[in-house]
């Protein structure tokens, strides 16, 4: 099955062909710092399954062999490669897929680095949009 996605501004587009190896929510410090978010969801594919179809990315060496590629126009993180620890693998930020609901997270990883206040987030009140005025 082929899936497509891209960055926020639309300058970068990609496709993947076939199922992911897994989909994980990562809590590592490196992911948090690069995204500005408390966690990042990733869909892992073999490199041959992934292709850029439009635009070009800028790549940043975030730590050691960790290469993070993002749109140079809008800054959206798109994919991650680490040939030392994950040879032949491309991790795609799963929220950048056109239909991210097709790739639900299956596991939390790097929880040793998880922010302490993230453990109970599923217990917080929920609002369909914004909370009303007090």
C-alpha positions, 0 to 999 in steps of 0.5 A: 500500500502506498501512502503519501505525506509532506510538510506544513507548507507543501514544498516537501512531499514524500511517499512510502510503499508498503507497511511500516516496520512499526509506529512508535511514540518517542520520548527521547530528549533529541526528538523533544528538542528537535520538534519543540514537542513533548514526544514525536510519533515515528513510522519506521520503514526500510529505506527502499520503501521511502522516496521524496517526490517533491522539493528538497530537505535540509538535514541536520546532524542532531547527535552522533549519527542522527540525521534529521531532515526537515523542510527548509521553508516551513521547518516541518520535521519530515524524516530521520536516519541513523545509519549506525544504530538503524542501518537501512531504515528511514523513520518518518514523522507519522503526523506528516502523512496525509492521513496519519490516522492510518498509522496509529502508534503501537508502542512508546519508546525511550521512556527513560527520557520521558518528561515526568508530567507526560505519564498521566496526560491521558487523565487530563480533561478533554475539549473538542476545541478550546475550553470555555471562559471561566 
